[in-house]
Amino acid sequence: MFDIFSLKDFKMPDGFLWGAGYSGHQVEGNNKYSQCWKKEIDENYSEKSGLACNSYEMYMTDVDLIGNLGLQAFRTSVEWSRIEPSEGTFSEAAAEHYVSFFSTLKERGVKVFATLVHFSHPQWFEEKGHFKKIENLKYFERYLNFIVPKIAPYVDFWNVFNEFNLGTSDDEVCLKLSSLRFHALGYHIIKKYSDSPVSSAHALVQYMPKRPFDRFDSGVADYIDLCDNEFFFHAIRTGEIVYPGRDGEYVPELKNSVDYWAVNSYVRTMIDAREKTAVGSRFSFSKMKMIADDFYLRMFLRQR
C-alpha cells in the first residue's frame, strides 16, 4: 500500500480550485416530479430518496459549510423536474431558488459549476421516451431557453449532462448516442446566454487487460474502452458518431462542442477475455500493476 505521508510537500498549480459537489436528487429531498422518485416507489427501493438531506430548504446551511471549509468551487445540478413539473408548466419559484443559491455562492467568492441533467428528469419527459428519442429535443430546448438565461449570470462552468457514456446494452447504447445530440443542442443554447465554458461530465473508467501481452485481453479491453470512452471524445473532436454495430453519422453541431474536459475519474477495471462478462474477480491493490505516472491524468492523456 502506498503511504501518502511519504509524499514530499508540494504546491498545487496556480489557479487550481478546491471544491466539492452534489446533485439535486441526491440531497434536495421531495423531488416528487422526477422519474427517479417514481422509479424508487415502483421498484420498491429499500432506501428511497424521500426528504434526503433537505438541502432544497437548507441550502443556505450548505453555503455556510462550503465557506467554512474554505472551498473555492462548488458543483451542483438544476432539477428540471422542479422547474417544469408538468409539461409546459414552469415554476418561477423553483427557478428563483437556484438563482438565490448560485448568486449567494458567487457573492461569497465561490465559483459555480452547474449541471443541467444529473441522471434525473421530469416523469412526463420519461413517459415520452426521454433522451432516447431525438424528437424530444424540442422539449429540452424549451426548458433550456427558460432556465439558462436566469442562472447564466452566476455560473462559471457548465455541464450539460453528467456521465451518459457508460453501458453497452442496446438500451444504454441508444441512450448515450442520442444524448450526444442533446449535448450539442445544450452547448449551443448555453453559448447564446453565457461566455462561461461548457462541457458534459465524462465518467472515465480505465480498462486494463488482465494479461498485458495476451491479444484477447488486450483486444477486449480496447473494444470496451472505445465503447465507453473513445466514442465520446471522437464525436466531440470530429462531429462523427461512430459506434460498433451502428451506422456512422456526421453531426456538424457536435464538433468542438466542449470548451474544457470535465472528467470524473473513478477506477481501473481489469478485463479478462476468458470471463463471459469480460470482467473477472475484483483485484486488490497487491495484484494490480500500479500506474507509474506521478499523476493519473498523464496516463489518460497518453492513452488518448
N, C-alpha and C positions, 0 to 999 in steps of 0.2 A: 504494500500500500504506500502511496506517495505521501510524504509528510509535508503538509502545506507550510508548516512552521520552519521548514528548511529553506524556504524561498528567501532570497535576499530582498531587502527593501527596494521598492520600485515606485515610480510615479506614473499615474495614468496620463495619457496624452492630453494636451490642452484641448479643451472643447468636449472631452468625454463627459457624458451625462450619467449620473447615478439616479436610478429611478425604480419604480415599482408599477404594478398594474393589476387590474382585474377586468372581468367582463360583466355586463349588466345583469344577465340572467343568473349568473353565479352568486351575486351578492345583493342585488336590489330588493328582492322579495316581491311577492304578489304580482308577478309578471303574467297575469291571467290570460292575456290575449295572444300569448306566444304559442307556437306549435310545440315547444318544449314542455310547457305546462300541461297541455292536453296529453302529450305522449306519456308523461310521468304518471298521469291518472289512468289512462287506458292500459298501460303496461304494468301497472301496479308496482311502481318503483318502491323499494323499501325505504329510500330516503328521498322524499320529494323536496323540491326547492322551497315551497311554502314561503315563509317570511324571510328565509335565508338570513343575511346579516342586517336586513332592514336598512341597507345603505341608501335606498331611494329617499327615505325620510331622514337619515342620519349622515348625509353626505358632507355636511359641514364638519362633523366629527372626523370624517376621513381626511378632509382638507387639513385640519389641525394636526392629525397624526403624520401626514405627509410632511408638513412643515417641521414638526418636532424631530423627525428623522433626518432632516437636512437634505431631503431629496430635491433634485433639480428637474425631474421629469416624471410624468405620470401618464399611464396609458389606460384608457377605459373605452367602453363601447356605448353607442347610442342605440337604444332599444326601439327598433322600427315598430314593434307591436304596441308600444306605448304611444308613439307618435301618430300611428294610423291604426287604431284598434279594430275598426271595421273598414271595409273597402271604401275609399274615397272620403272618409271622415277623419279629419286631422285635429289633433289636440294641441291647441296653443299653449295650454298649461304644461303639458309634458315637454314641449319644445323649450319653454321658458325655464323648466327645471335644468336642462342641460346647458342652456345659456348661463344660468346662475352658477352652476358647478364649474364650468370651464372659465368663465370670467373671473371667478374668485381665485382659481388656481393661477391665472395669469397675473392678477393683482399681487399675488404673493411670490411672484418670480419663478413659478413652476411651468415648464414647457408642457404643453398638452399634446398627447398622441391620441387621436380619435380614430376608433374603428367603427365602421358603419354597419358591418354584418359580422357578428361573432357567434356563428352557429345557430342563432335564433332569428326567427322572423314571424310575422303575424300568421295565425291559424288560417285566416281566409286566403292568404297567399299560398300556404301549404296545400290547401284544397284545390288550387288552380294548377298545381304541379311545380310550384316554387321555381328555383333556379335551374331546374332541369329542362324547362321549356323556353325556347328562345322568344316565343310570342309574349312571354311575360315581361320582357324588357320594358314595355310601356309603363307597367306598374312601378318598377324600380326607378325609372326616370322621373315619374311624378313625385315619388317620395323624396328623391334626392333634391329635386328642384324646390321642394318645400323646406327641408331641414338644413341643407348645406349652407345657403346664404345666411341663415340665422346664427349658426355657430362658427362660420368661417373666420370672423374677426379674432377668435380666441384659440384657434387650432394652429399648432406649429408643425405637426406632422400628421399625415392622413394614412389610414389603411382602409381600402375599400372592403376587403374581406380578411378574415382570419383563417388561414390554413385550409384551403379546399383541395390541396394537392395529393393527399394520401388516398390509398384504396385502389384495388384492381378488379373488383366485381363489376359486372355490367352496369349496375345501378350507379356505383361510385364513379366509374369512368364517364358515363353520360353526364353526371352532375359536374365533375371537375372540368370537363371540356367545355360545357356550356357556360360554366362560371367564368371562363376566360373572357367571353363576350360581355358578361355583366361587369367584370372588372374594367374592361376597356371603356364601356359606357360610363361607369362611375368615375374613372380617371378624367375623362374629358368634361364631364359636368362639373366636377370639383374645380378644374382649372378655369372654368368660367367665372368662379366666385373667389378663388383663392390663389395666391402665389406660393403657398407653402407646399413642400414636396409631398408627393403622393406615391403609395405603393399598395401591395397586398401582402400580408404576413405569410411567410412560407415555412412550413414545418420541415426542417431539414433532418432527415434520418439518414445516416451513413450506412450503406450496405456493404459489408466486407466479406469476402469469401472465407469460409472456414479453413480451407486448404488453399493458400495463395497461389500455388502453382498447378492447381487442378483446373482444367479447362471447363469442366462442368460447373463447379462452384463459382469460378470467375465469370463465366458467361451468364449464369442466372443472376449473380449479384449486379452485373452491368445492366441486365434487362430490367430488373426491378428498380434500379436507380434511374434508368431512363423513364420508366412509367410513373415514378413518384416525384422525381426532381427535374430531370433534364427537359421533359416535355414543357414544363412551365418556363424555364429560363430560355429555351429555344423560342418559344412563342413570343416572349417579351422582346427578345433580341431581334427577331425577324418578322414577326406578324404571321408566321406559319404555324398552324396547329397540326402537329404530326404525332400520331399515336399508333402503336401496333394494332393491327386488325381493323383500322379505321381509314377511310379515305382522307387524304390530306386536304387542308383548307388554308386559304390565304385571307387573313382578316387585317386589312391595312391599318385600321384604327387601333389594333392591338400592339403594333410595333412601337417599341420605346415608350410603352405606357406605364413605366415606373420611373420615378426620379431618384430613388435610393432602394437598396436591397433591404427588406425587412425580414430578417432570418431568425426564426425561433429554433435554437439548437438543442436537440434532445439527446439521442442515444446512438450508439452504433449497434447494428443488428448483424449477427453472424449468419451467413447464408450457407445452407447445406443442401446441395442439389439432390442428395440421397434421401431427403425427407419430403413427404408429399406436399407439405406447405412451403417447403424451401427454408423454413425456419426451424432449426433444431432446438435443443435444450438451451436454457439461458446459461451463459457462461459467467463465472466470477472473474474478477479482475486478474486473478492469478493465471487464468487460461486464455486471456485475450492479449494479443500483441498491443503494446502501448503505442500511441501515436508519438512519433519522435519530435514533432514540431513543438516549439515553445508555446504556440497559441493555436487553438482549434481552427480559427478562420484561415490560417495559412494552408492547412490541409484542404479545406474546402475550395479555396481559390485555385490550388494546383490541380484538383480533380476537374474543375470546370475547364 
